[in-house]
Amino acid sequence: MLISLHLPKTAGASFLVSLEDIYGEDLLRDYLDFPINQIPLKRKFDALSKNLTSRFANLDNYKCIHGHFLPLKYSHLSDATYITWMRDPIERLGSHYNYWIRTYNPNDAGKLHTRVVEEEWSFEKFCFSQEMRNFYAKFLWGFDVKRFDFIGITEHFDSDMTYFADKYLGVSLKNHQMNVNATRDKNSSYFDDLAFKGEVTKFHSKDVELYEYALKKRMERIG
């Protein structure tokens, strides 16, 4: 069983399409938990309760689970391979804000997405909000980052995808590009003010630490 955590705005949608190419009906798309729309206590309670209920779920028909969920939900699957993708968490914030503003649809937006747009949050408020603080750490609550067998780096998507496909699937994967902002230079930063970026970096120090761990593991695997 492959457990693939899709951290928002880390190329997870593109990765999903590649997984669909390989697994087809053997892929379970798990996108119904909406963890970032829950207050912390409710999010943690849901993760614990779903960890219990998933132990009795019939997952025998699936070879891969991919989606927005706390990986604690499936942490009892001791023989599973756990993977995810991360990108620079500060630039990820900028991408997330821009994406939410650009794609807002009141008919299907989550509660937090709706608040951000309809309350007209500034980029600064978004970056320093408790709701978005240490986003990766929120998802990884109760799950040790060291349990991941593979953490791809979004900034090295093509090469890391090739490595992942060869090592864990033994096949070649076609790269897809989903939810990409075609109007923006992918090499440009969302932060022109370096002092502001420095303060945001301090505010999200846990995520920066997680990302640095992922970068270190990548350096180790490429030798």
C-alpha positions, 0 to 999 in steps of 0.5 A, spaced: 500 500 500 502 506 498 500 512 502 501 519 499 499 525 503 497 531 498 500 537 502 496 543 498 500 547 493 506 542 493 504 539 486 500 534 489 494 535 484 499 534 478 502 527 482 495 525 483 494 525 475 501 521 474 498 516 480 492 515 476 495 513 470 499 507 474 493 505 479 487 507 475 481 503 479 486 501 485 487 508 487 483 511 493 482 519 492 481 521 499 479 528 499 473 529 504 477 530 511 478 538 509 483 538 515 485 545 514 477 547 515 477 545 522 479 548 529 485 545 532 482 541 537 476 538 532 482 536 527 486 532 532 480 529 534 477 527 527 484 524 526 484 520 532 477 517 530 479 516 523 485 512 525 480 508 529 475 507 524 480 506 518 483 500 521 476 496 520 475 499 513 476 495 507 482 497 503 483 491 500 481 493 493 486 499 493 494 499 492 494 507 493 491 512 497 492 519 495 489 526 498 488 531 503 488 528 510 492 527 516 497 521 515 495 519 522 489 516 519 493 511 516 499 510 521 497 503 523 498 500 516 505 498 518 507 495 511 505 501 507 510 506 504 508 513 506 510 519 501 509 526 500 512 532 497 514 539 500 516 545 497 519 552 500 514 553 505 514 560 505 513 560 497 508 555 498 504 560 502 504 565 497 502 560 492 496 558 496 494 565 497 494 567 490 491 560 488 485 561 493 484 569 490 484 566 483 480 560 484 475 562 489 468 559 487 463 561 493 459 554 491 464 549 493 470 553 497 471 551 504 470 555 510 477 558 511 478 559 503 471 563 504 473 567 510 480 569 506 476 571 500 470 574 503 473 578 509 478 580 504 484 578 508 491 581 506 497 577 504 500 579 510 494 577 514 494 570 511 501 569 512 501 571 520 494 568 521 494 562 526 490 558 521 496 558 516 501 558 521 506 552 520 501 548 515 506 542 514 506 541 522 498 541 522 498 536 517 503 532 520 500 532 527 501 525 531 505 522 525 513 523 525 516 526 519 521 520 519 516 515 517 516 518 510 519 513 505 520 518 500 519 526 500 519 529 494 521 536 493 517 540 488 522 545 486 526 539 483 519 535 481 522 532 474 528 529 477 524 527 484 519 524 480 523 520 476 527 517 482 520 516 485 517 512 479 524 508 478 525 506 486 518 505 488 514 503 482 519 500 477 516 504 471 516 511 468 511 516 470 508 521 465 509 528 468 503 532 468 502 540 470 495 541 474 493 548 477 499 552 475 498 559 474 500 560 467 501 568 468 507 567 473 514 566 472 515 559 476 522 562 478 520 568 481 518 569 488 512 571 492 516 576 497 519 582 494 520 585 501 526 581 504 525 583 511 517 581 511 520 574 508 524 574 514 519 575 519 514 570 515 520 565 516 520 566 523 513 565 524 513 559 520 519 556 523 516 549 524 515 548 517 522 551 515 525 545 519 521 540 516 523 542 509 530 543 511 529 535 513 526 534 507 532 537 503 537 533 507 534 527 506 534 528 498 541 530 498 542 523 502 539 519 496 542 523 491 549 522 494 
